[in-house]
Amino acid sequence: MTAFLYTHGPATKQMLERELGLSLPTITQNLRILEDEGLVHKAEQLDSTGGRKAQTFAFTPTHRAAIGVTMRSSGLTMCAVDLSGEVIARRVRLISYRNTDSYYQQMGTIINSFAQSVAKNCGQVLGVAFSIQGIVDASGTTITFGKIMQNTGLSLDEIAQNVDYPCIMIHDSDAAAMAELWFDHSLSDAVCVYLDRRPGGAVIVSGALYQGPNLCNGTIEHMTLIPGGKLCYCGQHGCMDVYCSPETLAEDGESLSGFFSVLEQGEQEHRRRFNEWLGNVAQAICNIRGLLAGDIIIGGEAAHFLDEHDIAHLRELVEERSAFHTDHFALRKSLCLDDQNEIGAALRFVQSYIDEVCSAI
């Protein structure tokens, strides 16, 4: 959605009426409306091919902006995107999370200040979308499972009590998948597996995020991977989270980047732990594909450190463990964008705005 042509003449008129089902006067009127609202602007004129020069119109992505926010235990991450999904501003504030009104009031002040600075350099802020480490109810107004942040039952009204903009909540894995869809139009059917410190997943069906009636599709992190295994933070034993979290890779005090640095040097204990972890990930993917036999997208913090050889080996492990030994699927890395959760959350507002504009013209 960057630029398009608008020309005059009978050939153009026939083409537009045939392809778009719209008359030239209608298209002219719609363009004028979009231009008056600032959503498009006149760009260069093309060289004449014998008739009137073709006028190009360019999309104005900075016409509006949206903000995605993630609350973490030690800080607040905010990203603003324009209508093309490009990050136009980012801010991190070190503020310890507390499930209290005083925290949400302070957070609201920080977000409002950020949004005001964005609006000065860009268009009106459409809203603020919170990427939540937890499950949100069907209405999108309450966190129904928030054991990571200890905020089960928290409502959107409480979170956004001091935010001066429209607000929504979205599960963080679904937010990351929204970014996948936005920047890769070829995506059709896939399961996203996000290997963060608290793993998660999302389901894409027919090129759209498929959250299900309770907005909890894709919560693969709590499938039982090892019956009677290690205790998970959810209270169950043997969950995928316990065995596929990159936390299982690093030694005490070792960073994830430090682990992979030592792994590259050929240290055998690190290699053993990595092979065990990769095998667990492969088994989880095999289980997923037993129900949803689509493509697999590997993302999250750990995916940043996986090279092409690792991804190819993971695919081989999945094939070996599959009952049908099928190889008719793609397994690839996610976009692995910086701040992907925040970007994807903000894109919910962008998508709604563009859909509204398109339906009105």
Disulfide bonds with the S-S distance in Angstrom:
none
